[in-house]
Amino acid sequence: MTEVLLLVVGATLLAAAARRAGMPAPIALVVAGLLVSFLPGVPDYHLEPHLALLVFVPPLVYSDALESSYLNLRANARPIGLLSVGLVLFTVVAVGVVAHLVIPGMPWTVAFVLGAILAPTDAVAAVSIARRLGLPRRIATILVAESIVNDATGMTAFRLTVAVALGGATTFLQGVAEFLLASCGGVAVGLLLAVPVRRLRLWLSDAVTENAVSLVVPFAAYAVAESCHTSGVLAVLAAGLYLGHHSTGASHEARLQERATWKLSTCLLESVVFALIGLQLRPVLSSLHTTDPVALAWYAGAVLATVLLARICWIFPATYLPRRLSARIRERDPSPPWQLPALISWAGIRGVVSLAAAFAVPPGMPRRDLLLFLAFTVVLSTLLLQGLTFPVVVRRIGLKEDRQAHHDDLAEALAQDTAARAAWTRVEELVTAGRGTTPGHVVEKLRELAEHRRHTAWERLSVHDRPGSTEPPTAAYRRLRREMLAAERQVFVRLCKEGRINDEVLRRVMHDLDLEEAVLCRE
């Protein structure tokens, strides 16, 4: 228990320090874990295989699915499908073939298990960099969707390859049939669970209870699907996408709490997992002490090169070949410049899911120690190699600044204008129906608020169109109002210290001030 507590606290503090310093937290955690693992007295951290997938994968996949846009997924279904299904299966085969040919005595079945472990990508670091550098939003959308959906594909492939390696299905057709059954069944289980959960959350009137249900959903979906011999990860993905798409029906308090809850959970889990990547390397190396280090380096290099080249070899044909073959695709979605597939090709970082799958390899699997070593070295290598060089690749490729943000701001301004007009029309209807009972200053205040909401989005557009222009009125309002809120907080804290208000009053007024400042920061 003490070791687990130290791991969680240390990983969380280090992740916070890395973010504050502007460093990619996953890379900092991996390097720190690697260094700490070789310090004298540091214990070996082990995770029970049957708990690895249940503890880490469902909440991480569910959290990403809740934040994903169903409309964006549908609009980019073709490239997402080619990456998250086609590329994953291609990587499983490519890695399996190379591992079998390069590593003496490596069975085909175990080689394909290694391919399934390394097939899913973790685009967290790459997407955060892409967004910070203002790259085309479609790249971020595709990478995020790929990293979510390919988790499900990869883990389904992992489940089936492990079953084959341990004496399950032995024919190709039988394997394909089980893959389709696991995939379709997992989606069905997730949706069948999500529909009543949505109705339950609508019926509940307490935000805390609603979010307690939300915390249970990914684990329940995974456990039910696995008990039905279908894909638990796909069940979690389907449930998360459905509930996230219908989250507008929940109360505002439940939505705010849910987003904060899952951000916190994801931060803790990812911090622990990336730290474990580094901490696990020493025990894995010690288990292979009888193997020639040069041979191990050759095996790891060959598998890493296969993972990197397989992505490049798949993405360029998958990008341009469908457009060559279909005039309809060319008209609807013209060929992108070569820089886009090149950048996506270098965003194939492996991480959380691959590590969880490596943990979950059953103890009875042949060559298990070697599988763990290869999985950890590839995850480490992609995190360090691609994670550290991705900003350099972005700058060298020289993609134009993303204009999608401008289009989004224009659409938001139009929607905000329409909504504010509708809100003011509703106020006028209620005031008229009230026959003069509403105070005039209240009506005027509401009118000013509606005008403020209309102007905010339009002024954001003017800032984009005229860089370096004077401060817009709403920006000045936000800046000054935040200073007012800070002054109010100081007064409330002073009055509490003087005993003129109690702690309960202080917490209540601070909550109101925090909510208002959150709105100002969003605007």
HELIX and SHEET records of a PDB file:
HELIX    1   1 THR A    2  ARG A   20  1                                  19    
HELIX    2   2 ALA A   25  SER A   37  1                                  13    
HELIX    3   3 PRO A   49  GLU A   67  1                                  19    
HELIX    4   4 TYR A   70  ALA A   75  1                                   6    
HELIX    5   5 ALA A   77  GLY A   81  1                                   5    
HELIX    6   6 LEU A   82  LEU A   87  3                                   6    
HELIX    7   7 VAL A   88  VAL A  102  1                                  15    
HELIX    8   8 TRP A  108  LEU A  118  1                                  11    
HELIX    9   9 VAL A  124  ARG A  132  1                                   9    
HELIX   10  10 ARG A  137  ALA A  165  1                                  29    
HELIX   11  11 PHE A  172  TRP A  203  1                                  32    
HELIX   12  12 ALA A  207  SER A  227  1                                  21    
HELIX   13  13 GLY A  232  HIS A  245  1                                  14    
HELIX   14  14 SER A  247  GLY A  249  5                                   3    
HELIX   15  15 HIS A  252  LEU A  279  1                                  28    
HELIX   16  16 LEU A  281  SER A  287  1                                   7    
HELIX   17  17 PRO A  293  LEU A  325  1                                  33    
HELIX   18  18 ALA A  327  ARG A  332  1                                   6    
HELIX   19  19 GLN A  339  SER A  345  1                                   7    
HELIX   20  20 VAL A  352  PHE A  359  1                                   8    
HELIX   21  21 ARG A  368  ILE A  397  1                                  30    
HELIX   22  22 GLN A  404  GLY A  434  1                                  31    
HELIX   23  23 GLY A  440  ASP A  465  1                                  26    
HELIX   24  24 PRO A  473  LYS A  497  1                                  25    
HELIX   25  25 ASP A  503  ARG A  522  1                                  20    
END                                                                             
